Every structure is written in structure tokens, then in C-alpha cells.
Amino acid sequence: MDILYVLGSASKYNDLELRLSLRSIEKYATKFDRVFIVGEKPKWIKNVIHIPVKDIYSPENNVFNKILIACKSGISDKFLFMNDDFFMMKKFSPEKYQYFVNGEVGFIFNPSRYQTVLNNTIVYLQDKTDKIMDYRVHCPIVFDRKKFLSLEPIFISRKHKETGYSPRILYGNLFVKKYIEEEDCKIWDDSLVIGKQGCISTKDDGKSILKILYETFYEKSKFEK
């Protein structure tokens, strides 16, 4: 199974997040094949398959677009989708990684921009499933390449809009049958609480967490020059 990261250019720390995430993957993943990075490419990285893609849409549509491009570019039939700020903290098998949700989602009135993306997704899904589960729990998710490609018309329908859809919520509610309910993996203070996902994700200003993680994952991975 391959692993996919989509990368923009917004890192405050010279992509230290990605560096540490890759170190965590190398240390704790029991087995994986190639690493794909779609988007930007840090100068220090090596031993990955890089597909350059510029950000030309809204944030969620850029992510959606990059995953679709990976699906058309030779990635494995099933792949593990990672964010650069996801850090694995215990042994796991990418091929057996389970799906996690943080309860149901509901329509939000007077939404922020980010919440509008959620509302768009809810409106699309509301007549397609009995309940809409929240797959935005800041941990990896396994995508089936062909199933994800089937979402392309949904992406196209809103790719030039100010807000699009959440690819994780769309995929999870349309295709996933079995999931585990668990708290979000995002860390809001400096206590590294590890849930069933075996993963943590940094808060928006994650400098202190990154310092702790740098001390944890101090050895270079094979992905660094």
C-alpha cells in the first residue's frame, strides 16, 4: 500500500511537520510501499514520487484535486492518505488501518467559511444516507482509488466556487460501512494523549508540540537528504 501526502506552501517551519510525519511513518508503519507527495516539494526531501500541482482553487478543492491527480498517476489501488501534520505514535499497519469518526455532523447556521464547506457536504449527502458521520478526526484514512475517482463529478461541480466539499466526509459517508467512534486527534495543549487512532495532530500554532516531536523523532528518515 502506498502513502499519499498533499502539500501546499503554507508551512511556517520549513516543512518540519512533514519531516517529522515521515519519520513517524518510517518508525511505526509495519509495512508500506511508496510515498507520493502531490503539490509542493521541499528541497530536503528524497525517495518519494513527487507530482507538482499548483494551488488554483479553494483550500478544500485544492486537496480534492491533488488526491484525484494521485489516483490518476499510478498510486496503489488502496492508499493511506496522510496530512503533513499527522504523526503516528505507535505501531500500525497501513493496510489494516481502521476508519474513525467523531460522532455525527449537523447543519450550522451563520457559518464560518470552514463551516460552509461542512454545510455544502451535508446538503449533498442528506438524501443519500440516514446519518452523516464526521470523518474529520485528524488521523489517516484509507482511500480506494477507483471509489475516490468516482467522486470527481462532485468535485467538478464546485471546483470554481469559493467553497467546495469535504473529501473525507464525502468518501466516508458514501463508501465506509464500519467505523470506530473516537475523539479528535488534534492536540490543543502540550499533553500527548494517544487515542485508538495511534496518531496525534498539531494545533494551529504547534511550535511547542513540534519541539517535543523533534526530540521524539530525532533520527533522519530515508526520505531526507
C-alpha positions as CSV (number, residue, x, y, z in Angstrom):
1,M,0.0,0.0,0.0
2,D,1.2,3.5,-0.9
3,I,1.0,6.6,1.3
4,L,-0.1,9.9,0.0
5,Y,0.6,13.4,1.2
6,V,-0.8,16.5,-0.4
7,L,1.4,19.6,0.2
8,G,0.8,23.3,-0.1
9,S,3.2,26.1,0.6
10,A,1.9,27.4,3.9
11,S,4.3,25.7,6.4
12,K,5.7,28.2,9.0
13,Y,8.6,25.8,9.9
14,N,10.2,24.9,6.6
15,D,8.0,21.7,6.3
16,L,9.3,20.4,9.7
17,E,5.8,18.9,10.1
18,L,6.2,16.7,7.0
19,R,9.8,15.8,8.0
20,L,8.6,14.5,11.4
21,S,5.5,12.9,10.0
22,L,7.7,10.9,7.6
23,R,10.0,9.9,10.4
24,S,6.9,8.7,12.4
25,I,5.7,6.6,9.4
26,E,9.1,5.0,8.9
27,K,9.4,4.2,12.6
28,Y,5.8,2.8,13.2
29,A,4.3,1.6,10.0
30,T,4.7,-2.2,9.8
31,K,4.8,-2.2,6.0
32,F,4.2,0.3,3.2
33,D,5.4,0.7,-0.4
34,R,5.9,4.1,-1.9
35,V,5.3,7.6,-0.7
36,F,3.6,10.1,-3.0
37,I,3.7,13.8,-2.5
38,V,1.4,15.9,-4.6
39,G,1.8,19.6,-4.7
40,E,5.0,21.4,-3.4
41,K,8.3,19.6,-2.9
42,P,10.6,20.6,0.0
43,K,14.3,20.9,-1.0
44,W,15.4,18.4,1.6
45,I,13.2,15.5,0.5
46,K,14.2,12.4,-1.4
47,N,13.0,8.9,-2.2
48,V,9.4,9.9,-2.9
49,I,7.3,10.1,-6.0
50,H,6.6,13.8,-6.5
51,I,3.8,15.2,-8.6
52,P,3.9,19.0,-8.9
53,V,0.5,20.6,-8.7
54,K,-0.2,24.3,-8.1
55,D,-3.0,25.6,-5.8
56,I,-5.6,27.2,-8.0
57,Y,-8.8,26.5,-6.2
58,S,-10.2,27.0,-2.7
59,P,-8.3,25.1,0.1
60,E,-10.6,22.1,0.2
61,N,-10.8,21.9,-3.6
62,N,-7.0,22.0,-3.9
63,V,-6.9,19.0,-1.6
64,F,-9.6,17.2,-3.5
65,N,-7.9,18.0,-6.8
66,K,-4.5,16.7,-5.6
67,I,-6.0,13.4,-4.4
68,L,-7.7,12.9,-7.7
69,I,-4.4,13.6,-9.6
70,A,-2.7,11.0,-7.4
71,C,-5.5,8.5,-8.2
72,K,-4.7,9.0,-11.9
73,S,-0.9,8.8,-11.5
74,G,-0.2,5.2,-10.6
75,I,-0.8,5.1,-6.9
76,S,-1.8,1.8,-5.4
77,D,-5.5,0.6,-5.6
78,K,-5.8,1.4,-1.9
79,F,-3.7,4.0,-0.3
80,L,-3.2,5.7,3.1
81,F,-4.0,9.4,3.0
82,M,-1.9,11.5,5.4
83,N,-1.6,15.1,6.3
84,D,1.8,16.6,6.9
85,D,0.7,17.4,10.5
86,F,-0.3,13.8,11.3
87,F,2.2,12.0,13.5
88,M,1.9,8.2,14.2
89,M,2.8,7.4,17.8
90,K,2.6,3.6,17.9
91,K,3.0,0.6,15.6
92,F,0.2,0.3,12.9
93,S,-0.5,-1.5,9.7
94,P,-1.5,0.9,6.8
95,E,-3.4,-2.0,5.1
96,K,-5.4,-2.7,8.3
97,Y,-5.9,0.9,9.4
98,Q,-9.5,1.4,10.6
99,Y,-11.9,4.2,9.9
100,F,-12.6,6.7,12.7
101,V,-15.4,9.2,13.2
102,N,-16.2,11.9,15.8
103,G,-20.0,11.5,16.0
104,E,-22.5,12.9,13.6
105,V,-22.4,16.3,11.9
106,G,-25.3,18.8,11.7
107,F,-26.1,21.9,9.7
108,I,-24.6,25.1,11.1
109,F,-26.4,28.4,10.9
110,N,-24.3,31.6,10.4
111,P,-21.3,29.5,9.4
112,S,-17.7,30.5,9.1
113,R,-16.1,29.8,5.7
114,Y,-14.8,26.4,7.0
115,Q,-18.3,25.6,8.4
116,T,-19.8,26.4,5.0
117,V,-17.7,23.6,3.5
118,L,-19.3,21.3,6.0
119,N,-22.8,22.6,5.2
120,N,-22.2,22.1,1.5
121,T,-21.2,18.5,2.2
122,I,-24.2,17.9,4.5
123,V,-26.6,19.2,1.8
124,Y,-25.1,16.9,-0.8
125,L,-25.3,13.9,1.4
126,Q,-28.6,14.5,3.2
127,D,-30.7,12.3,0.9
128,K,-28.0,9.7,0.4
129,T,-27.5,8.4,3.9
130,D,-29.5,8.0,7.1
131,K,-26.9,9.9,9.2
132,I,-23.9,11.9,8.3
133,M,-20.8,11.0,10.3
134,D,-17.8,13.3,10.9
135,Y,-14.6,11.8,9.4
136,R,-12.5,14.9,10.2
137,V,-10.7,13.4,13.1
138,H,-7.2,14.4,12.1
139,C,-5.8,11.0,11.5
140,P,-5.0,8.9,8.4
141,I,-7.8,7.5,6.2
142,V,-7.6,4.7,3.7
143,F,-9.0,5.5,0.2
144,D,-9.9,3.1,-2.6
145,R,-8.5,4.6,-5.8
146,K,-11.5,3.7,-8.0
147,K,-14.0,4.8,-5.4
148,F,-12.3,8.1,-4.9
149,L,-12.2,8.7,-8.7
150,S,-16.0,8.2,-8.8
151,L,-16.2,11.4,-6.7
152,E,-14.7,13.5,-9.5
153,P,-18.0,14.8,-10.9
154,I,-18.9,16.1,-7.4
155,F,-15.5,17.9,-7.3
156,I,-16.0,19.4,-10.8
157,S,-19.5,20.7,-9.8
158,R,-17.9,23.1,-7.3
159,K,-14.3,23.4,-8.2
160,H,-14.5,27.0,-9.2
161,K,-16.7,28.0,-6.2
162,E,-15.5,29.9,-3.1
163,T,-16.3,26.8,-1.1
164,G,-16.4,23.1,-2.0
165,Y,-17.0,19.8,-0.3
166,S,-15.0,17.9,2.4
167,P,-13.5,14.9,0.6
168,R,-13.1,12.9,3.8
169,I,-16.8,13.3,4.8
170,L,-18.0,12.6,1.3
171,Y,-15.9,9.4,0.9
172,G,-16.6,8.1,4.4
173,N,-20.3,8.5,4.3
174,L,-20.7,7.2,0.7
175,F,-18.3,4.2,0.9
176,V,-17.4,3.2,4.5
177,K,-19.6,0.7,6.2
178,K,-17.7,0.1,9.5
179,Y,-16.1,2.7,11.7
180,I,-15.0,3.4,15.3
181,E,-16.2,6.5,17.2
182,E,-13.2,8.3,18.9
183,E,-12.2,11.8,19.9
184,D,-10.4,14.1,17.5
185,C,-6.6,13.5,17.4
186,K,-5.8,17.3,17.3
187,I,-3.7,18.3,20.4
188,W,-4.7,21.6,21.9
189,D,-2.1,21.7,24.7
190,D,1.3,20.0,25.2
191,S,0.0,16.7,26.6
192,L,0.4,13.9,24.1
193,V,-2.7,11.9,24.6
194,I,-2.8,8.9,22.2
195,G,-6.2,7.6,21.3
196,K,-7.2,4.4,19.4
197,Q,-6.0,6.0,16.1
198,G,-2.4,5.9,17.3
199,C,-2.0,9.4,15.9
200,I,-1.7,13.0,17.0
201,S,-2.1,16.2,15.1
202,T,-0.7,19.6,15.9
203,K,-2.8,22.6,16.9
204,D,-2.7,25.6,14.6
205,D,0.3,27.2,16.4
206,G,2.1,23.9,17.1
207,K,5.6,25.1,17.8
208,S,5.8,23.6,21.3
209,I,4.4,20.3,20.1
210,L,6.8,20.2,17.2
211,K,9.7,20.7,19.6
212,I,8.6,17.7,21.6
213,L,8.1,15.6,18.4
214,Y,11.6,16.6,17.2
215,E,13.0,15.2,20.4
216,T,11.0,12.0,19.9
217,F,11.8,11.5,16.2
218,Y,15.4,12.7,16.2
219,E,16.8,10.3,13.7
220,K,16.6,11.1,10.0
221,S,14.4,9.0,7.8
222,K,15.2,7.7,4.4
223,F,13.2,10.5,2.9
224,E,15.7,13.2,3.9
225,K,18.8,14.3,2.1
